[in-house]
Amino acid sequence: MRIVIDIDECIGCGQCEQIAPEVFELREDGMAYVLNETPAESLAGRVDEAIEECPTAAIRREP
């Protein structure tokens, strides 16, 4: 899986970073970034939760 954040949709709430800090980071510009585009399978559950909890649906998984 490859994780992508649509910066045009991100509002910088930080929910993703709280759920999976190994994968997401909220930076000084107020936007969330993917630290690890291809996280370990052991993080899949938290990545799924971050995708689900994103209030603007800015996070997606690509094949």
C-alpha angles and dihedrals in degrees: 000000000000120000121216133181119207100223091197089062100037115104094186097241092148096226092129093052091050091052100041113012090168089065107029135045132187107217134202091268088065095247130117119240134191111245094185117027092188106039123187117274088246088069095051094101093053092044089052090050091050090050090049095046097046103115094212099037088239094145122077140168120232127195 
